[in-house]
Amino acid sequence: MAFYFRSAFCNREVTNINDDLRIRTLFDRILQLLSSTQPPETASGATLVQCIAQINITNLPELINCDIKQEYDQIYLLINHITKRLDSEVQHAKINLLQAAKNGPMYGCLSGINALLTIIHHDKYNNQKQINEWRIVFDHLIKICLEIASITGPIVSSSSPEGMMPMELTDISGKDEDESSNGQITSQMLLVCCWRTIKEISLLFSRLGQIGIKYIQNENQYRFINLKQVHIICNYYMEQLLKSRHCGAYELAYTGFLIICEQLWSSNCDELCNLPIKWIENGIKMVQENNLDKNKLCLTRRSGGLPFYLQSILTDEPIKQRGQQRTYVAKLMETLLNIIQNDPDTIQIDGQVLENSRKIHAYNTVRSFYRNQRFANDVFPYIERGLHLSITGFTSSIWMIRNSATLLLSTIVQRIFGPSKTKDGEENLSKKNSMTSREFFNKYPSLFHLFYQQLQQTTSTRSSIESLSSSCLFAILLILRRLYPSPLDGIDCSLTLDKLLPFVIKCEESPLLRIREHSSKALLALIHHDQYSTIINQQISQLMKQPKDKIRQNSLHGRLLQINAIFESMKKNNLQFTFDSSFNLQDMLSSLEWCIYQNNCSLTQYCYLELLYNIHCQIASNDLTNSITHYMSNILKTADKVTIGSDDLTRILTRLIIRLENVQVQFKLFMFVEQTRTELSFVETLVLENHLSLFENNLRQWVTDLLLTMDLFNEQLYTKACELLLKINDKTHNYERLTRRIVELIEKLRRPMSLAASFNLISELLPLCSSSKNNDEDLIKLVYDRMNDFVNGESNDECACAILNLLSKARSCLYNSCNAERKCQYWGLILKLSSFPSDAVRETFIKVTPLIIDDQRLSGVFGANCYLTQNILFEYFTCDALLYSTSDLFVNLVLNLFIDLLREINSSDEDEEEISLDRRLWPSSEGYNNVFVTQNESCDHYCACYGKHLLSALKRILGKSSQVNIDKTIAMIRDQCNRLIDIQTEAYNRFLIRQRSTVRLNLMIEFLRIT
C-alpha cells in the first residue's frame, strides 16, 4: 500500500477537495498506526508518514491544527506534530509503563520521526531562522529520548529481561479498573515495547549525528547540534552498550554508535576527532586495571555489549598506510591476549573463590574481533597466538572459560579454513575447507610444537588420556582433520608429521566418543596413500595380539574407527588394499570372533562388521563370507539386547546382506528392524544401494505395507519409503489402494521434500491403477485436487518439478480427449507451471514437454529453450481450446491464469529496482536469453512472453466464442486493470520505471485492447 501511495501521489500538489479529504483521512489513519502495539503496523505508519511529507499539501497547518502563518517546512511541521503526540505517550509511561505498552508504546512515534529525518535535505537550510527552529526541535528530541530511555532502561538492563515484570508496576496496574476489560499485559508485551523503543532511540540519535556532526567546527560554531549534545548522545550509547542485557537493544545501539563513530573519526572538530581515541584508551586501561563493572556486564550473554562497544569505536579507525594494521586495534588485541595468557582462571574476593570475569570478557571480546570481517587484516597476525590460547583454554577447570575457549576456537578455525561448503558440515569436509599440513604449519610454526607437546602429555598414560586435560585433544584433532598430506612433507625435518602419528593413534583409547571419531579423521592428514595398507596391517595385527579380557571397549572402538576411516579413504581414491605376506585371514577371523559372540556393545559390533565389509569389498573370500553370515545370524537373534548404536548396526547389516546376496536372512532383518525401531536407517540404506534385484519382491511388499499403515509422525521415514518404492515398484501390480492412501496423506504433509516424493511416486503408480470407470474418475479428481492445492498455494521448485513429471508420465490417465473439463484442468496445470521463473522448474519443463507434445521442433538443439517450448505449448493449447469455443471453460482458465500472473508480478515488485530510460527492457532476439541482460530482466521477459501468449490465446478463443455472459467476467478484471494503470501512469511521470511495473502495465494495456 505504501509503495502504491508513493508512486501515485509523491511530488503532487493536493488542491482539490477530494484529495484534501483523502489526505485528512489518511493522516488520521497514519497517527493510529504510529500508536499501534503491532510492530508491522507502526512500520507501515512510518513509511506512509514519509510519503505524505513529500506531497505538496497547501493546507497542512489546518490539517494538523497548527496556527503558523508564515512560510513553513512540511517535514518540520510533521515532526513537531508527532513529537507532541510522543510527549503525551511519555507522560502516560511515567505514570504506568504497563498501560503505556498497551495503549501508547512510544516506539511508533519515534519510528515515524526517524522516517522523516531520513528525507531531510539539511544542506538546503541556509536561513538562520530555519536553523534555529531545527535546533529547538533536535534539542527537545534529545531530551525526550533520554527521558524515555530512563523509563524503559531498567527493563532491558534486567538480568532476565524476557520475564521482567516490575512489582511496583504490577501493583499500579492491578488498581486499574479497566485492566480486565482491555486484556492482560504480559511481560513479553512490556519487553517488546521497551527494546523497540530503545532501538528507535538509537536509530534517531545516529540520524541526528549524521545530520549535525559534519557542521561542528568548535564549541561555538555549529549548525544543528552542538558539542554538548554530541557528548550526551555518545554517553547514551555507551550506557546502552555496557549496561543493556537484551541483545536486540545493544545490537541496535551498536549500529547507531558505529555511525556516530564514523562521523567522529572524520570530523573537522579536533575535540570530536579525538573522542574515539580517548574512549579506546580508557577502555584498554579499564580492562588492564580490571575496572569492569561486573554488575553491568553479563558473562552469560557473551559479555553483553562490551565487544560491540569496542568494535564500533575501532571499525572506522583511519589506516595510516595501506596494508598496515590500525594502531589501536593492534594495541587492544595485544592487551586482551595478554590477559588471556597471564590471568589466572579464578580469583579470591572476600575469601570466596570465583571465576575470573576479566579473563572471560577478554575471551569474548577478542573472539568478536576475529569474527568481524572488517578486522580481518588487523587480526591476521594474531591468529596463531589466538589459536594457541583457545586450545590451552580447553584444559581450564572453570566451565565458563572452557566454553569461551570453545567459541574462540570455532571462530578462528572458520577464519583460517573458511565457512563450511557442505551441508553435513563436519561429517564430510570440502577440499575448500582444508589445506595441506605443510602449508598450515609453515604459516603457524609454533602450533606444531604445541600439538606435539599436548598430544605427548595427554596420551602418555591411560590416566592422562582419561583426565580433564585430555579435552584439548578435541581442539587439536579438530584442526588436524582439516589438513591433508603434502607431497613435500618430510623435507623440513623440524616439521615432520610422523612425530604426531603415534600420539594421534593413541587417541583411540579416549573415553570421549568425539575424540575417538576425530582421531580417525585426523589420522588421514598424517599419512600418505602408500602408507594405508601398512597402517591397516599394523593395527589389525596389534588387535589380534591383545587378549580379549585386556582390551577395553573404548580402545577397540577407536582402533576399528581408525581402520575403517583408512578403508573409506582408499575407496574414495580407488586404491587397492593388500595384506602382508605373513597375514592369515582365517587367523584374524578366529582371533576376533569374540567381537560378535562375546560382546554386548552394539557400537563395536557395528565397527567390526564394517571392517569385514571393507575387507570383503577388497578381497572376496569364502571363509570371510561364511563368517559374516554366521555373525549376522547371531546378531539378528539378539535384537532385544541392542541399545545404543542400533541405527548403525541396521545400516551395516543391510549393506552386508546386499553385498553377500543373502536372501535367506532378509526376513530376519525385517523383524530386527521392527524390534529395534530402525526403519529409517534401513530405508535410507536401501535407497543408496543399487543391487536390489534379488530382494525386490519382499522389499516391495514390506515398503507397501509400511506406507499403508504408517502415520506421519516420522515424515522423513515416509519420504524415504516413497523414494524406495519409486525405485523398486512392480510394473505389473495394481497400486490403486496405495495411490489413494498417498493422495490422502498429501494433505497432511508439511515438508516440500515429502510432497515432491509423493507426487513422484504417484507419477509411477497412477498408470498402474486399474479399476472401474467411476473409481478411476474419483481417483483422478483427487489427484487433480492435490496438484491444484500446491500450484495455487505456496510454490516450491522441487514440488513443481515433481508435478511436471507426474503430468508427463501419467498423461494417459490425466488427459482425457473426450472430457473437456479434464483437458482444461490438465492444460491449466501445465501452463501455470510453465510460468514459474525458477531455472530448475524451467529445465524440467523443457525436458517433459516433448513427452507431452509430439512435435519435431522440440527435438535437437532448439528444443532446449524455454521460450520456443512455451510457444509450441500455447499453439497446442489454443487448438484444444478452440474445439470448445462454445463453452466458457477455457476462457475462464485463461482469465484466471492472467489474474494470477498480474498478482505474482505485483508481489515481486518489492525489489524497488530503479532503471533508467535508456536501459533495454527485453533481450535482443526473440526466444533466446541475452547474456548481457540481468537475471531479473530475463525473468521479467519470460513473464511478459507468458502473458502475451495468454492474451493471444484469449483473443483467438473470444473470436470464436458465442458466449455473452463472458462480458461480466471481463468487466471485473477491467476495473482492476484501470485502477492499477492510474498508479503506473504516475510512476511513468516520475521517470522511476521499474522492470516488473513495466511488464504489468504492458500486459494490462494489451488485455484491455483485446477485450
Stockholm file with secondary structure:
# STOCKHOLM 1.0

chainA/1-1011         MAFYFRSAFCNREVTNINDDLRIRTLFDRILQLLSSTQPPETASGATLVQCIAQINITNLPELINCDIKQEYDQIYLLINHITKRLDSEVQHAKINLLQAAKNGPMYGCLSGINALLTIIHHDKYNNQKQINEWRIVFDHLIKICLEIASITGPIVSSSSPEGMMPMELTDISGKDEDESSNGQITSQMLLVCCWRTIKEISLLFSRLGQIGIKYIQNENQYRFINLKQVHIICNYYMEQLLKSRHCGAYELAYTGFLIICEQLWSSNCDELCNLPIKWIENGIKMVQENNLDKNKLCLTRRSGGLPFYLQSILTDEPIKQRGQQRTYVAKLMETLLNIIQNDPDTIQIDGQVLENSRKIHAYNTVRSFYRNQRFANDVFPYIERGLHLSITGFTSSIWMIRNSATLLLSTIVQRIFGPSKTKDGEENLSKKNSMTSREFFNKYPSLFHLFYQQLQQTTSTRSSIESLSSSCLFAILLILRRLYPSPLDGIDCSLTLDKLLPFVIKCEESPLLRIREHSSKALLALIHHDQYSTIINQQISQLMKQPKDKIRQNSLHGRLLQINAIFESMKKNNLQFTFDSSFNLQDMLSSLEWCIYQNNCSLTQYCYLELLYNIHCQIASNDLTNSITHYMSNILKTADKVTIGSDDLTRILTRLIIRLENVQVQFKLFMFVEQTRTELSFVETLVLENHLSLFENNLRQWVTDLLLTMDLFNEQLYTKACELLLKINDKTHNYERLTRRIVELIEKLRRPMSLAASFNLISELLPLCSSSKNNDEDLIKLVYDRMNDFVNGESNDECACAILNLLSKARSCLYNSCNAERKCQYWGLILKLSSFPSDAVRETFIKVTPLIIDDQRLSGVFGANCYLTQNILFEYFTCDALLYSTSDLFVNLVLNLFIDLLREINSSDEDEEEISLDRRLWPSSEGYNNVFVTQNESCDHYCACYGKHLLSALKRILGKSSQVNIDKTIAMIRDQCNRLIDIQTEAYNRFLIRQRSTVRLNLMIEFLRIT
#=GR chainA/1-1011 SS CHHHHHHHHTTCEECSHHHHHHHHHHHHHHHHHHTCSSHHHHHHHHHHHHHHTTSEETTHHHHTTCCCCSCCCHHHHHHHHHHHHHHHHHHHHHHCHHHHHHHCCSHHHHHHHHHHHTTCCGGGCCCHHHHHHHHHHHHHHHHHHHHHHHHHHHHHTSSSGGGCCCHHHHHHHHTCTTHHHHCCCCHHHHHHHHHHHHHHHHHHHHHHHHHHGGGCCSSSCCSSSCHHHHHHHHHHHHHHHHHCCCHHHHHHHHHHHHHHHHHHHTCSCHHHHTHHHHHHHHHHHHHHTTCCCTTTSCTTTTTTTHHHHHHHHHTTCCCSSTTSCCHHHHHHHHHHHHHHHHSCSEEEETTEEEECHHHHHHHHHHHHHHHCGGGHHHHGGGHHHHHHHHHHHTTCSCHHHHHHHHHHHHHHHHHHHCSCCSTTGGGSCCGGGCEEHHHHHHHSHHHHHHHHHHHHHHTSSHHHHTSGGGGHHHHHHHHHTTEECCTTTTSSGGGCGGGTHHHHHHGGGCSCHHHHHHHHHHHHHHSCGGGHHHHHHHHHHHHHHSCTTTSCHHHHHHHHHHHHHHHHHHHHTTCCCCCCTTCCHHHHHHHHTHHHHTCCCHHHHHHHHHHHHHHHHHSCCHHHHHHHHHHHHHHHHTGGGCCTTHHHHHHHHHHHHHHHTCCTTHHHHHHHHHHHTCHHHHHHHHHHCSCCGGGHHHHHHHHHHHHHHCCSSCHHHHHHHHHHHHHHCCTTSCCHHHHHHHHHHHTTCCCHHHHHHHHHHHHHHGGGCCCCHHHHHHHHHHHHHHHHHHHTSSCCHHHHHHHHHHHHHTHHHHCCTTCHHHHHHHHHHHHHHHTCCCHHHHHHHHHHHHHHSCCGGGSSGGGSCHHHHHHHHHHHHHHHHHTTTTSSHHHHHHHHHHHHHHHHHHHTGGGCCCCCTTSCCSCSSTTSCCTTSCHHHHHHHHHHHHHHHHHHHHHHHHHHCCCSTHHHHHHHHHHHHHHHHHHHHHHHHTTCCCHHHHHHHHHHHHHHHHC
#=GC SS_cons          CHHHHHHHHTTCEECSHHHHHHHHHHHHHHHHHHTCSSHHHHHHHHHHHHHHTTSEETTHHHHTTCCCCSCCCHHHHHHHHHHHHHHHHHHHHHHCHHHHHHHCCSHHHHHHHHHHHTTCCGGGCCCHHHHHHHHHHHHHHHHHHHHHHHHHHHHHTSSSGGGCCCHHHHHHHHTCTTHHHHCCCCHHHHHHHHHHHHHHHHHHHHHHHHHHGGGCCSSSCCSSSCHHHHHHHHHHHHHHHHHCCCHHHHHHHHHHHHHHHHHHHTCSCHHHHTHHHHHHHHHHHHHHTTCCCTTTSCTTTTTTTHHHHHHHHHTTCCCSSTTSCCHHHHHHHHHHHHHHHHSCSEEEETTEEEECHHHHHHHHHHHHHHHCGGGHHHHGGGHHHHHHHHHHHTTCSCHHHHHHHHHHHHHHHHHHHCSCCSTTGGGSCCGGGCEEHHHHHHHSHHHHHHHHHHHHHHTSSHHHHTSGGGGHHHHHHHHHTTEECCTTTTSSGGGCGGGTHHHHHHGGGCSCHHHHHHHHHHHHHHSCGGGHHHHHHHHHHHHHHSCTTTSCHHHHHHHHHHHHHHHHHHHHTTCCCCCCTTCCHHHHHHHHTHHHHTCCCHHHHHHHHHHHHHHHHHSCCHHHHHHHHHHHHHHHHTGGGCCTTHHHHHHHHHHHHHHHTCCTTHHHHHHHHHHHTCHHHHHHHHHHCSCCGGGHHHHHHHHHHHHHHCCSSCHHHHHHHHHHHHHHCCTTSCCHHHHHHHHHHHTTCCCHHHHHHHHHHHHHHGGGCCCCHHHHHHHHHHHHHHHHHHHTSSCCHHHHHHHHHHHHHTHHHHCCTTCHHHHHHHHHHHHHHHTCCCHHHHHHHHHHHHHHSCCGGGSSGGGSCHHHHHHHHHHHHHHHHHTTTTSSHHHHHHHHHHHHHHHHHHHTGGGCCCCCTTSCCSCSSTTSCCTTSCHHHHHHHHHHHHHHHHHHHHHHHHHHCCCSTHHHHHHHHHHHHHHHHHHHHHHHHTTCCCHHHHHHHHHHHHHHHHC
//
